[in-house]
Structures are given as C-alpha cells and as structure tokens.
Amino acid sequence: MKIGSLALSAIFWITSVLLTLWIVRCPSDQLAFSASLCALSPVLALILTRLSGGRIVISGQRNETRPDTIALFFLPSLGLTIRALGPIHIINWQVALICAAVIGVVWSGLAYFSGTFGRQRGRLIITSVLFLTGLAYGYGVVCLIDTIADSAPPKITEVTVLKKYIGAGRGHTPYLVLAPSTVNPEGGDEAVSQQVYQGATVGQKVCLVERPGAIGLEWYEILTCERKLST
C-alpha cells in the first residue's frame, strides 16, 4: 500500500475508533451531536467510495494498494447500537428491529451495486457483513432518534430497588433489580447508567420515566428521583 493510501486508511480507522468511543462513553448532553456524527459516518464512506473513481474501496484484498472505508461503516454503527442497548429501554423493540432490517437491506444493496470492492470473490461475504452492519446502524439510529427527539411530557413511577450489581461481561454494565412496575409487572433486572447506579440505594426508590417516543416507539429509562426533575 502506498504511503498516501496508508495514511488515508489510518485516518479512516482512527476517526472511526474515536467516534465509537465517544458515543459509547459521552454524557447525555453530548449524545445528539455524537450520534449525528456516527450516523453520518457510513453515509460519508459510501459517498467517498462512489466519488473516488475506484481510488477508494469499501473493502480491499490482502495486498490492496487503495484505502478502504470499512471501518467508517462498521465501528460507528456498532457504537450506535451499543448506546441504544444501554440504559435506554425501547418497549416496542420488535418494531425498531423491523425498521433496522429494512435499513440493513437497503444499505447492503447500495454497497453491493456500488461496485467499489477491492475483490470480487469476497463481495458476497462483505455484503453480508454490511447487511449486519446496516442492521446495527438502523437499530441504533431508529432508537436514538426516537429517544433524543422525544420532547413529550413523561409519565413517572417510583419503583423500589431490591438489589444492585455490576454485570460480569466485558462492559461491566451496572444493573438494578427492581420491584414490579407498569412496564415490567414481574420486576427484574434493568440496565442503568453508572451515575444512576451510584445514586441508587437498595430498599429506596428510583424513578421509572416513560415516554411515548418521537417516532412512536414507547421507551423508558431509570433515573434517581432527584434527576427526574430535569427530564
């Protein structure tokens, strides 16, 4: 790979990693901006490959001399999904998944017919990867638009904390075990932000904040009852 192509590929990868880390870890007041940049990243990648006249590819082969944009497709999409699967709880998640599948089909179709692949043999494999990426991208975008743009007044219910713990997985997600509520009649584990986890006390109450969703997908989040006043 030539020095210029290597530098451009490095820029694509570094940008993708930084965007992904930002959206996963950013506070809520930066979420709209970071989500917008992550959502634009795959679009920019497709535009770059189309306008480059073959000088940039979506995914290259082992000894490819041209830079590829696969990182701009994959990593920010993954970041959108991770953020959407965090302390945001979509009640109608099946509808969000259907929307995501449609976006995944459209996205992989656009990539497949763009012809901007460094190798033809692996074209179907890369397109399949792009479908899964599009699925992650679609789910993250749909959920985050639904929640970030939702300005409707919330319905607030106080729920007792029965237990709290940190998940054993790699992400060490904090959880609260809550008493039965309107959205979960049997009670159970709910993923929360680190701030809410630290502010919650076993035996005390937290606030379950329900909203209708900007695009009609009902959702809720768990907040400490001090923070609910700012919702």
Buried (B, 14 or more C-beta within 10 A) or exposed (E): BEEEBEEBBEEBBEBBBEBBEBBBEBEEEEBEEBBBBBBBBBBBBBEBBBEBEEBBBBBBBEEBEBBBBBBBBBBBBBBBBBBBBBBBBBBBBEBBBEBBBBBBBEBBBBBBEEEBBBBEEBBEEBBEBBBEBBBBBBBBBBBBBBBBEBEEEBBBBEBBBBEBEEEEEEEEBBBBBBBEBEBBEEBBBBBBBEBBBEBBEEEEBBBBBBBBBBBEBBBBBBBBBEBBEEE
